[in-house]
Amino acid sequence: MNIIIIEDEKPAARLLQRKVEKLGLAITCMLHSVEEAVEWFQNNTHPDLIFLDIQLSDGLSFEIFETISINSAIIFTTAYDEYALRAFKLNSIDYLLKPIDEDELETAISKFKKQVQKNTTASLDLELIKKMLVPQSEKEYKKRFSVKIGQQLKVIPIEEIECIYSENKGTYLHTKENRNYLLDTSLEVIENELNPKDFFRISRKYIIPLTAIKEIQVYTNSRLKIILPTYKEDEVIVARERVSDFKDWIG
């Protein structure tokens, strides 16, 4: 049986490999990025089963399926328990929330073995997932965030947001009161939950609201620098490839 792991964090990939092998299965190959996975699928026989992380170092793993047609069975592994996981559960073998529980892993593999015995092929309904992830014209966008502070939850309306940024694999919300709050989701997910008329992802690191822009300065390499009222932890730069769209966004 041909089984591969696609996971950008190598220690996590090795840990998953040990857990899978403990259940009597062997891992054929481990891949760590969208680019590496696409190249591998183009030059190798597709596996029977893929353990697939959703967020890879160079993008979302869905980009693999937009380039390569894959009919392998899939068990998703993710650190984010978002609404789209319902679609994953319906259209794949299973999904496992990190840190991966060994009992849940064994259950997922049992599902896969039963499906193999029935000679059925697990398929990924990419269009359904896209509908879950891509903003629709009548979508109701996020109006507030809830953040955990100790044992309490604090509600922050989007009007109080100065920027949302990623740092050291964490996602943070910075408010106009000059406070930072850790969020339990990713910039990719948040980007799809916010109204694109009001928020713009200027780079891989930052999402900013139009109302928080204090000043826009010309920066090196055809980029732009955004000055925000209170956020001073790092330079807020519009990536060169997003400058044109950013200018259209601000009107």
N, C-alpha and C positions, 0 to 999 in steps of 0.2 A: 504494500500500500504506500502510495506516494503522498507525503504530507509536508507542507512547508509552513514557515512562520514569517509573516511580514510585520516587523516591529522596529521602530527607529531607535529605541533604547536597547542597546546590546545586552546590558545586565538583565533587563526584563525578559528579553528574548531567550537568554540562556536559562533563566529561572523557569520559564514556561516550558522549554525543551525538557528540562529535568522532570517536571511534573507530568508531562505527556509520556515520556519514556518510562516513568514509574508505573504508568497504566498499561504498559506493554506495547506501545506504539513507537516507531522510530521517526525522527524528523529528517527529511531528505536535505532540506536547504533552509537557510535563514536570510531574509532580505531586509533592507533597512530604509528604503526610500521609494518614492513613486518612480523615479527615473531608473533605479536599479531593478525594480520589479518589472517594469515594462520591458526592459531589455532582456530580462531572464525569460519572461513569458514568450517573447518573440523567438527565442532560440532553444526552448526546452519543451518537453511534453508536459502538458498542464497536469497539476496534481489532482489527487482524489479529494483532498481536504486542505483548506487554507485557514490558518489562524491569522486573522487580519485586524491589525490596529487601525483605528479610524483616522487618527491624526499622525502623519509622518513628518519627518524633518523638512521636507520640501513641498508639503501640501496635503490635501485630504486624499485618502486612499481611493475615493470614488473616481479620481482622475485616471486610475489604472484601467477601469472598466470603460472609460470613454475612449481609450486608445486600443484596448485589446478586448476581444470577445472571449469571456471566460465562463465555463459551465461547471467549474469545480464547486463542491460543497464548501460553505463558509461558516466559520464560527468567529463572530466579531469579538474583539477584546478592546475595551475602552475605559478611560478614566472618567468619562462624562456620562451621567445618566440623564439624557435629554429626551424630548418628546419623540424624536426620530427613531429612537430605539424600539418603539412599538413596531415600526415598519420593518426593522431589521429582524425582530423576533418572528414576524409573520412570513418573511421571505427568505430566511436563512435557517440554518440548523439551530442556532442559538446565539446569544451574546453573553459575554462574561464581563462583569464590572471589576476593574482593578481595585485593590489587589485580588488576584484570582484565587477563589476558594477551591480547594482540591475536590471537594464533594460536588460542587457545581460543574467543575471541569469534567469529572467522571460522568455526570449526568448528560452533559452536552455530547461527549464522545459516544455514549450509549445511544443517544438519538441518532447520531451519524451512522453508527453500525446498523441500527434497525432499518434506516433508510437504504443503506447499501444492500441489505438482505432482501429488501423489497424491490431492488433494481430500479429505484427512482433516483432522479437527479435533482439535487437541491439547486435552485436558481435564485439569482438576485434580481428582484424587480427594481431596476435602477430608476425607471420613470416614477414609480410610487415614492421612492426615497427623495427624488428631486422635488416632487410636489410638496413633500413634507419640509424640505430644507429651503427651497427657493421662495422668496416672498411673492405672494399672489396679489393681484390688483385690489382685492377686497380684504386683504389681511388686516387684522387688528394688531397693531404694533404694541410693543412693550411700553408701559407707562410708568413703571416703577421697578426698583430692584429691592430684594430683601437680602440683607447681609447678616451674618452671625457674629455677634460680639459677646464672647464668653458663652453664657447660657441663654442669651437673649437675642432676639431678632430685631433689626432696625430696618425700617422701610425708607428708601431714598427715592423720591420722585425724579424722573429723568431731567426735570428742569434744574435740579441742583448739581447735575453732572458737569464737570469741566473737561474731563477726558477719561478714557478707559485704556489701559495699557497692559502689556505683558512684560514680565521680568522674572528671570530664573524659573521659567516654566510655570509661573503663577500668573493669574489675571487679576488686575486691581482696578478699582473705581476711585477716581480722585474727584472730590467735590469742591464746590465753590467756597466752602468753609476751610479749604486747605487740609482736608483729611483724606487718608487712603483706607480703602476697605478691600479685603481679599474676597474675590468671587469664586464660586465653585463650578465655573464653566470656562469656556475658551472664547477667544476673540472671534473665531469663525462662527460659533453659535450665536454670540451676541450680535454680530454684524447682521445676521439674518432676522433678528428679533426687533431691530430698531428701524424707525422710519428713515429711509434713505434721503428724504427731503431735509431731515434735520441733523442726521449724523453721517459722517464720511470716514472711511478707513483710509488714512493718509499713508500708511505704511504697514509692514508686517507687525509693528509694535503698537501703533496708536489708532484709536477711533476718537474723533472729536466732534462735538456739536457745533453748529454754525454760531449759536449764540455766545459761545465761550471765546471766540476768536477776538483777541485784543488788538493784534497787529500781525501783518504778513510782511516778511522781509525776503529779499532775493538772497539766495544762498549759493554755495559752490556747486559746480557740476549741474547747472540748470535746475537746481532744486529750490524749494521754498522753506523758510523757517517760520513757524507759527509761535507767536507770543501769547501765552495764556495768562490770566490774571494772577493765579497763585502757584501753579505747578512749575517748580524750578529744579526738579530732580535730574532732568536731562534735557537735551535739546530736542524739540518737537519738530521733526523734519518731514516734509512731504516728499515721498520717494519720487525719483525722476520720472519713472514710468506712469506715475499717477498725477503728475502736475496738470496735464491737459484736462483730465476728468475733474480734478479738483477745481480748476478755474471755471469749468462749466457748472459745477455744483454751486459755487458761491455766486454765480450769475454775473 
